[in-house]
Amino acid sequence: MAHHHTETRAELRTASTDAAPPTRTAFRTAYDAVLADWPGPVERTELPTPYGLTHVNSAGPADAPPLVLLPGGGATSTVWGAAVAAGLAHTHRVHAVDLVGDPGLSVPAEGAPIRTVADLMGWLDALLDGLAAGPVELAGHSYGAWIAAHYAAYDGTRARPRAAEPDGDPAADPAANPAADPAA
């Protein structure tokens, strides 16, 4: 689905969650078309959190190390298709997340918006509980990277950040970007 660059995040969110059925259908059709280009089977899950249902697209071997991918603000989990195609799903169980309150298939809980860093940490705790993932690597682009860095500082035993290059490629070696590693 083509969006004009002048649309705001609120307009995109409305188009994906609150709009009339034809717009929701068009959004879902476009979303599914992008996801269909991902390699291998993709498992789609809606995980309950105190802030709503979080949609997750997972790929890769179930017993591989978990890697949670967070998109930038105003984007969906489908933006990670190139990283998955580049081989991340061969070495990891990739969980690409639609952020609650942003465009995508996650559905915010009425009366429970994510407004603070503490809310984000609570949401990510619940998401990781739902994934039943042990320690995970977190990678993100833009806002998603900010969330990942804050979560790693919040609970470094449960998650560690994985460096991402400026184009959002989480396959980067953390040693190549010491600024992305809070332990460095």
Accessible surface in RSA format (square Angstrom, percent):
REM  Atomic radii and reference values for relative SASA: ProtOr
REM  Chains: A
REM  Algorithm: Lee & Richards
REM  Probe-radius: 1.40
REM  Slices: 20
REM RES _ NUM      All-atoms   Total-Side   Main-Chain    Non-polar    All polar
REM                ABS   REL    ABS   REL    ABS   REL    ABS   REL    ABS   REL
RES MET A   1    90.46  46.8  31.86  21.1  58.60 139.5  40.90  34.8  49.56  65.7
RES ALA A   2   105.77  97.3  68.28 105.4  37.49  85.3  77.48 109.1  28.30  75.0
RES HIS A   3    66.47  36.3  42.54  29.6  23.93  61.2  35.67  36.8  30.81  35.8
RES HIS A   4   145.32  79.4 137.91  95.9   7.40  18.9  88.61  91.3  56.71  66.0
RES HIS A   5   190.43 104.1 156.72 108.9  33.71  86.2 112.24 115.7  78.19  91.0
RES THR A   6   122.84  87.4  97.66  99.0  25.18  60.0  85.92 115.4  36.92  55.8
RES GLU A   7    61.15  35.1  44.44  33.6  16.72  39.8  12.72  24.6  48.44  39.5
RES THR A   8    75.35  53.6  68.65  69.6   6.69  16.0  71.87  96.5   3.48   5.3
RES ARG A   9   114.64  48.1 109.96  56.1   4.68  11.1  53.29  72.8  61.35  37.2
RES ALA A  10    53.31  49.0  50.59  78.1   2.72   6.2  50.88  71.7   2.42   6.4
RES GLU A  11    88.43  50.8  81.00  61.3   7.43  17.7  35.56  68.8  52.86  43.2
RES LEU A  12    28.97  16.1  27.79  19.9   1.18   3.0  27.94  19.6   1.03   2.8
RES ARG A  13    73.36  30.8  73.36  37.4   0.00   0.0  17.32  23.7  56.04  34.0
RES THR A  14    65.55  46.6  65.55  66.5   0.00   0.0  43.28  58.1  22.28  33.7
RES ALA A  15    14.99  13.8  12.62  19.5   2.38   5.4  14.79  20.8   0.20   0.5
RES SER A  16    10.03   8.5   0.00   0.0  10.03  23.1   0.00   0.0  10.03  14.1
RES THR A  17    34.93  24.8  15.59  15.8  19.34  46.1  16.68  22.4  18.26  27.6
RES ASP A  18   108.33  75.9  78.76  78.4  29.57  69.9  25.30  59.6  83.03  82.8
RES ALA A  19    18.59  17.1  10.63  16.4   7.96  18.1  17.53  24.7   1.06   2.8
RES ALA A  20    62.51  57.5  47.81  73.8  14.70  33.4  55.13  77.6   7.38  19.6
RES PRO A  21    84.43  61.5  83.29  75.9   1.13   4.1  84.29  69.6   0.14   0.8
RES PRO A  22    98.59  71.9  86.24  78.6  12.35  44.9  93.59  77.3   4.99  31.0
RES THR A  23    49.68  35.3  45.77  46.4   3.91   9.3  20.79  27.9  28.89  43.7
RES ARG A  24    96.59  40.6  93.26  47.5   3.34   7.9  32.72  44.7  63.87  38.7
RES THR A  25    85.13  60.6  80.54  81.7   4.60  11.0  61.05  82.0  24.09  36.4
RES ALA A  26    47.80  43.9  38.51  59.4   9.28  21.1  45.17  63.6   2.62   6.9
RES PHE A  27    17.10   8.6  16.91  10.5   0.19   0.5  16.91  10.3   0.19   0.6
RES ARG A  28   100.13  42.0 100.13  51.0   0.00   0.0  35.31  48.3  64.82  39.3
RES THR A  29    87.62  62.3  81.84  83.0   5.79  13.8  67.88  91.2  19.75  29.8
RES ALA A  30    20.02  18.4  13.04  20.1   6.98  15.9  19.51  27.5   0.51   1.3
RES TYR A  31     9.02   4.2   2.34   1.3   6.68  17.4   8.31   6.2   0.71   0.9
RES ASP A  32    45.59  31.9  43.03  42.8   2.55   6.0  20.69  48.7  24.90  24.8
RES ALA A  33    59.42  54.6  46.29  71.4  13.13  29.9  54.94  77.4   4.48  11.9
RES VAL A  34    73.23  48.2  70.55  63.9   2.68   6.5  72.77  63.2   0.47   1.3
RES LEU A  35     4.12   2.3   1.32   0.9   2.80   7.0   1.57   1.1   2.55   6.9
RES ALA A  36    81.02  74.5  45.15  69.7  35.88  81.6  57.53  81.0  23.49  62.2
RES ASP A  37   122.62  85.9  94.66  94.2  27.96  66.1  30.96  72.9  91.66  91.4
RES TRP A  38    13.14   5.3   2.59   1.3  10.55  24.8   2.97   1.6  10.17  16.5
RES PRO A  39    52.75  38.4  39.71  36.2  13.04  47.4  49.84  41.2   2.91  18.1
RES GLY A  40    56.91  70.2   0.00   N/A  56.91  70.2  33.11  90.9  23.80  53.3
RES PRO A  41   127.99  93.3 110.95 101.1  17.04  61.9 122.52 101.2   5.47  34.0
RES VAL A  42    37.48  24.7  10.09   9.1  27.39  66.0  10.48   9.1  27.00  73.2
RES GLU A  43    96.99  55.7  88.26  66.8   8.73  20.8  38.52  74.5  58.46  47.7
RES ARG A  44    94.05  39.5  66.74  34.0  27.31  65.0  32.00  43.7  62.05  37.6
RES THR A  45    36.81  26.2  33.56  34.0   3.25   7.7  32.32  43.4   4.49   6.8
RES GLU A  46    81.45  46.8  62.71  47.4  18.75  44.6  25.47  49.3  55.99  45.7
RES LEU A  47    16.35   9.1  16.35  11.7   0.00   0.0  16.35  11.5   0.00   0.0
RES PRO A  48    97.28  70.9  86.21  78.6  11.07  40.2  87.34  72.1   9.94  61.8
RES THR A  49    17.24  12.3   0.00   0.0  17.24  41.1   4.73   6.4  12.51  18.9
RES PRO A  50    89.75  65.4  65.37  59.6  24.37  88.6  79.50  65.6  10.25  63.7
RES TYR A  51    33.49  15.6  33.44  19.0   0.05   0.1  11.02   8.3  22.47  27.7
RES GLY A  52     8.58  10.6   0.00   N/A   8.58  10.6   8.58  23.6   0.00   0.0
RES LEU A  53    74.86  41.7  73.76  52.8   1.11   2.8  73.76  51.8   1.11   3.0
RES THR A  54     0.00   0.0   0.00   0.0   0.00   0.0   0.00   0.0   0.00   0.0
RES HIS A  55     1.36   0.7   1.36   0.9   0.00   0.0   1.36   1.4   0.00   0.0
RES VAL A  56     0.05   0.0   0.05   0.0   0.00   0.0   0.05   0.0   0.00   0.0
RES ASN A  57     0.00   0.0   0.00   0.0   0.00   0.0   0.00   0.0   0.00   0.0
RES SER A  58     3.88   3.3   3.67   4.9   0.21   0.5   0.87   1.8   3.01   4.2
RES ALA A  59     1.08   1.0   0.86   1.3   0.21   0.5   1.08   1.5   0.00   0.0
RES GLY A  60    22.33  27.5   0.00   N/A  22.33  27.5   8.97  24.6  13.36  29.9
RES PRO A  61    59.62  43.5  46.63  42.5  13.00  47.2  58.94  48.7   0.68   4.2
RES ALA A  62    92.45  85.0  62.21  96.0  30.24  68.8  62.88  88.6  29.57  78.3
RES ASP A  63   137.30  96.2 100.09  99.6  37.21  88.0  49.65 116.9  87.65  87.4
RES ALA A  64    17.15  15.8   5.80   9.0  11.35  25.8  10.87  15.3   6.28  16.6
RES PRO A  65    79.56  58.0  72.57  66.2   6.99  25.4  79.19  65.4   0.37   2.3
RES PRO A  66    28.36  20.7  27.13  24.7   1.23   4.5  27.13  22.4   1.23   7.7
RES LEU A  67     0.00   0.0   0.00   0.0   0.00   0.0   0.00   0.0   0.00   0.0
RES VAL A  68     0.00   0.0   0.00   0.0   0.00   0.0   0.00   0.0   0.00   0.0
RES LEU A  69     0.00   0.0   0.00   0.0   0.00   0.0   0.00   0.0   0.00   0.0
RES LEU A  70     0.00   0.0   0.00   0.0   0.00   0.0   0.00   0.0   0.00   0.0
RES PRO A  71     0.00   0.0   0.00   0.0   0.00   0.0   0.00   0.0   0.00   0.0
RES GLY A  72     5.20   6.4   0.00   N/A   5.20   6.4   4.47  12.3   0.73   1.6
RES GLY A  73    32.18  39.7   0.00   N/A  32.18  39.7   5.26  14.4  26.92  60.3
RES GLY A  74    20.81  25.7   0.00   N/A  20.81  25.7   5.59  15.3  15.22  34.1
RES ALA A  75    26.14  24.0  20.53  31.7   5.62  12.8  26.14  36.8   0.00   0.0
RES THR A  76    16.33  11.6  15.00  15.2   1.33   3.2  11.41  15.3   4.92   7.4
RES SER A  77     0.00   0.0   0.00   0.0   0.00   0.0   0.00   0.0   0.00   0.0
RES THR A  78    14.86  10.6  11.01  11.2   3.86   9.2   0.00   0.0  14.86  22.5
RES VAL A  79    83.82  55.2  53.58  48.5  30.23  72.8  62.58  54.4  21.23  57.6
RES TRP A  80     7.83   3.1   7.30   3.5   0.53   1.3   7.83   4.2   0.00   0.0
RES GLY A  81    12.09  14.9   0.00   N/A  12.09  14.9  10.60  29.1   1.49   3.3
RES ALA A  82    82.26  75.6  66.00 101.8  16.26  37.0  73.18 103.1   9.08  24.0
RES ALA A  83    11.48  10.6   5.03   7.8   6.45  14.7   9.47  13.3   2.01   5.3
RES VAL A  84     0.64   0.4   0.00   0.0   0.64   1.5   0.00   0.0   0.64   1.7
RES ALA A  85    60.80  55.9  36.45  56.2  24.35  55.4  36.91  52.0  23.89  63.3
RES ALA A  86    87.42  80.4  41.99  64.8  45.43 103.4  55.24  77.8  32.18  85.2
RES GLY A  87    15.98  19.7   0.00   N/A  15.98  19.7  13.30  36.5   2.68   6.0
RES LEU A  88     9.99   5.6   7.81   5.6   2.18   5.5   8.33   5.8   1.66   4.5
RES ALA A  89    14.78  13.6  10.09  15.6   4.69  10.7  10.19  14.3   4.60  12.2
RES HIS A  90   142.60  77.9 119.22  82.9  23.38  59.8  78.28  80.7  64.32  74.8
RES THR A  91    82.07  58.4  69.86  70.8  12.21  29.1  71.06  95.5  11.01  16.6
RES HIS A  92    19.85  10.9  19.85  13.8   0.00   0.0  13.19  13.6   6.66   7.7
RES ARG A  93    35.84  15.0  35.84  18.3   0.00   0.0   5.91   8.1  29.93  18.1
RES VAL A  94     0.00   0.0   0.00   0.0   0.00   0.0   0.00   0.0   0.00   0.0
RES HIS A  95    14.88   8.1  14.88  10.3   0.00   0.0  10.54  10.9   4.34   5.1
RES ALA A  96     0.00   0.0   0.00   0.0   0.00   0.0   0.00   0.0   0.00   0.0
RES VAL A  97     0.00   0.0   0.00   0.0   0.00   0.0   0.00   0.0   0.00   0.0
RES ASP A  98     0.04   0.0   0.04   0.0   0.00   0.0   0.04   0.1   0.00   0.0
RES LEU A  99     6.74   3.8   6.67   4.8   0.07   0.2   6.67   4.7   0.07   0.2
RES VAL A 100    18.06  11.9   3.89   3.5  14.16  34.1   3.89   3.4  14.16  38.4
RES GLY A 101    20.53  25.3   0.00   N/A  20.53  25.3  18.47  50.7   2.06   4.6
RES ASP A 102     7.38   5.2   6.34   6.3   1.04   2.4   1.56   3.7   5.82   5.8
RES PRO A 103     5.77   4.2   5.77   5.3   0.00   0.0   5.77   4.8   0.00   0.0
RES GLY A 104     0.70   0.9   0.00   N/A   0.70   0.9   0.00   0.0   0.70   1.6
RES LEU A 105    25.61  14.3  15.72  11.2   9.89  24.9  19.52  13.7   6.09  16.4
RES SER A 106     0.76   0.6   0.26   0.4   0.50   1.1   0.26   0.6   0.50   0.7
RES VAL A 107    81.40  53.6  80.32  72.7   1.08   2.6  80.32  69.8   1.08   2.9
RES PRO A 108    51.60  37.6  38.38  35.0  13.22  48.1  38.38  31.7  13.22  82.2
RES ALA A 109    35.46  32.6  22.79  35.2  12.67  28.8  30.92  43.5   4.55  12.0
RES GLU A 110   180.58 103.7 144.86 109.6  35.72  85.0  65.65 127.0 114.92  93.8
RES GLY A 111    76.41  94.2   0.00   N/A  76.41  94.2  37.89 104.0  38.52  86.3
RES ALA A 112    28.68  26.4  22.54  34.8   6.13  14.0  28.34  39.9   0.33   0.9
RES PRO A 113    61.75  45.0  49.19  44.8  12.56  45.6  56.50  46.6   5.25  32.6
RES ILE A 114    43.05  24.5  14.86  11.1  28.19  68.0  14.86  10.7  28.19  76.5
RES ARG A 115   192.37  80.8 154.12  78.6  38.25  91.1  57.33  78.3 135.04  81.8
RES THR A 116    72.82  51.8  64.03  64.9   8.78  20.9  70.19  94.3   2.62   4.0
RES VAL A 117    61.82  40.7  57.62  52.2   4.19  10.1  57.62  50.1   4.19  11.4
RES ALA A 118    76.79  70.6  59.94  92.5  16.85  38.3  65.67  92.5  11.12  29.5
RES ASP A 119    30.09  21.1  29.51  29.4   0.58   1.4   0.62   1.5  29.46  29.4
RES LEU A 120    12.04   6.7  12.04   8.6   0.00   0.0  12.04   8.5   0.00   0.0
RES MET A 121     7.44   3.9   7.44   4.9   0.00   0.0   7.14   6.1   0.30   0.4
RES GLY A 122    26.59  32.8   0.00   N/A  26.59  32.8  22.37  61.4   4.22   9.4
RES TRP A 123     1.44   0.6   1.44   0.7   0.00   0.0   1.44   0.8   0.00   0.0
RES LEU A 124     0.00   0.0   0.00   0.0   0.00   0.0   0.00   0.0   0.00   0.0
RES ASP A 125    32.88  23.0  32.88  32.7   0.00   0.0  14.83  34.9  18.05  18.0
RES ALA A 126    18.49  17.0  13.59  21.0   4.90  11.2  15.91  22.4   2.58   6.8
RES LEU A 127     0.00   0.0   0.00   0.0   0.00   0.0   0.00   0.0   0.00   0.0
RES LEU A 128     0.38   0.2   0.07   0.1   0.31   0.8   0.07   0.1   0.31   0.8
RES ASP A 129    92.81  65.0  72.43  72.1  20.38  48.2  30.46  71.7  62.35  62.2
RES GLY A 130    37.91  46.8   0.00   N/A  37.91  46.8  18.61  51.1  19.31  43.2
RES LEU A 131    30.82  17.2   8.35   6.0  22.47  56.5  11.37   8.0  19.45  52.3
RES ALA A 132    93.82  86.3  54.84  84.6  38.98  88.7  67.70  95.3  26.13  69.2
RES ALA A 133    16.61  15.3   2.15   3.3  14.46  32.9   9.01  12.7   7.59  20.1
RES GLY A 134    43.41  53.5   0.00   N/A  43.41  53.5  32.71  89.8  10.70  24.0
RES PRO A 135   104.52  76.2  93.35  85.1  11.17  40.6  93.81  77.5  10.71  66.5
RES VAL A 136     5.24   3.4   0.00   0.0   5.24  12.6   3.13   2.7   2.11   5.7
RES GLU A 137    21.47  12.3  21.04  15.9   0.43   1.0   9.57  18.5  11.90   9.7
RES LEU A 138     0.29   0.2   0.00   0.0   0.29   0.7   0.00   0.0   0.29   0.8
RES ALA A 139     0.80   0.7   0.00   0.0   0.80   1.8   0.80   1.1   0.00   0.0
RES GLY A 140     2.61   3.2   0.00   N/A   2.61   3.2   0.00   0.0   2.61   5.8
RES HIS A 141    74.26  40.6  72.62  50.5   1.64   4.2  48.23  49.7  26.02  30.3
RES SER A 142    77.26  65.3  48.83  65.2  28.44  65.5  31.05  66.1  46.21  64.7
RES TYR A 143    75.77  35.4  70.38  40.0   5.38  14.0  54.58  41.0  21.19  26.1
RES GLY A 144     0.00   0.0   0.00   N/A   0.00   0.0   0.00   0.0   0.00   0.0
RES ALA A 145    39.95  36.7  35.01  54.0   4.94  11.2  36.36  51.2   3.59   9.5
RES TRP A 146   104.24  41.8  97.61  47.2   6.63  15.6  83.01  44.3  21.23  34.4
RES ILE A 147     0.33   0.2   0.33   0.2   0.00   0.0   0.33   0.2   0.00   0.0
RES ALA A 148     3.18   2.9   3.18   4.9   0.00   0.0   3.18   4.5   0.00   0.0
RES ALA A 149    47.61  43.8  43.83  67.6   3.78   8.6  44.14  62.2   3.46   9.2
RES HIS A 150    64.27  35.1  59.11  41.1   5.16  13.2  37.11  38.2  27.16  31.6
RES TYR A 151     0.00   0.0   0.00   0.0   0.00   0.0   0.00   0.0   0.00   0.0
RES ALA A 152     8.55   7.9   2.16   3.3   6.39  14.5   2.16   3.0   6.39  16.9
RES ALA A 153    84.50  77.7  46.43  71.6  38.08  86.6  55.77  78.5  28.73  76.1
RES TYR A 154   117.57  54.9  81.80  46.5  35.78  93.1  65.33  49.1  52.24  64.4
RES ASP A 155    36.54  25.6  31.83  31.7   4.71  11.1   9.16  21.6  27.37  27.3
RES GLY A 156    53.09  65.5   0.00   N/A  53.09  65.5  24.06  66.0  29.02  65.0
RES THR A 157   121.70  86.6 100.54 101.9  21.16  50.4  89.70 120.5  32.00  48.4
RES ARG A 158    52.26  21.9  48.99  25.0   3.27   7.8  22.32  30.5  29.94  18.1
RES ALA A 159     2.41   2.2   0.00   0.0   2.41   5.5   1.62   2.3   0.79   2.1
RES ARG A 160   126.28  53.0 125.48  64.0   0.80   1.9  55.50  75.9  70.78  42.9
RES PRO A 161    23.19  16.9  17.52  16.0   5.67  20.6  17.52  14.5   5.67  35.2
RES ARG A 162    38.29  16.1  31.66  16.1   6.63  15.8   2.10   2.9  36.19  21.9
RES ALA A 163     3.33   3.1   0.27   0.4   3.06   7.0   2.31   3.2   1.02   2.7
RES ALA A 164    25.96  23.9   8.93  13.8  17.03  38.7   9.03  12.7  16.93  44.9
RES GLU A 165    88.40  50.8  82.32  62.3   6.08  14.5  13.49  26.1  74.91  61.2
RES PRO A 166   134.19  97.8 103.90  94.7  30.29 110.1 117.39  96.9  16.80 104.4
RES ASP A 167   118.11  82.7  81.02  80.6  37.09  87.7  49.14 115.7  68.97  68.8
RES GLY A 168     6.55   8.1   0.00   N/A   6.55   8.1   4.34  11.9   2.21   4.9
RES ASP A 169    52.02  36.4  47.86  47.6   4.16   9.8  16.15  38.0  35.88  35.8
RES PRO A 170     0.00   0.0   0.00   0.0   0.00   0.0   0.00   0.0   0.00   0.0
RES ALA A 171    51.28  47.1  30.15  46.5  21.12  48.1  30.53  43.0  20.74  55.0
RES ALA A 172    12.52  11.5   4.93   7.6   7.60  17.3  11.63  16.4   0.89   2.4
RES ASP A 173    86.20  60.4  76.43  76.1   9.77  23.1  32.41  76.3  53.79  53.6
RES PRO A 174    41.77  30.4  39.78  36.3   1.99   7.2  40.12  33.1   1.66  10.3
RES ALA A 175    83.23  76.5  52.64  81.2  30.59  69.6  64.37  90.6  18.86  50.0
RES ALA A 176    83.19  76.5  44.28  68.3  38.91  88.5  55.89  78.7  27.30  72.3
RES ASN A 177    57.12  39.4  55.45  53.6   1.67   4.0  15.99  38.5  41.13  39.8
RES PRO A 178    82.58  60.2  77.69  70.8   4.89  17.8  79.72  65.8   2.85  17.7
RES ALA A 179   101.79  93.6  59.93  92.5  41.87  95.2  72.67 102.3  29.13  77.2
RES ALA A 180    36.00  33.1  16.34  25.2  19.66  44.7  27.93  39.3   8.07  21.4
RES ASP A 181    50.39  35.3  46.30  46.1   4.09   9.7   7.09  16.7  43.30  43.2
RES PRO A 182    87.11  63.5  48.28  44.0  38.83 141.2  61.32  50.6  25.79 160.3
RES ALA A 183    96.59  88.8  54.88  84.7  41.71  94.9  65.79  92.7  30.80  81.6
RES ALA A 184    91.22  83.9  21.45  33.1  69.78 158.7  58.59  82.5  32.64  86.5
END  Absolute sums over single chains surface
CHAIN  1 A     8958.4       6675.7       2282.7       5586.6       3371.8
END  Absolute sums over all chains
TOTAL          8958.4       6675.7       2282.7       5586.6       3371.8
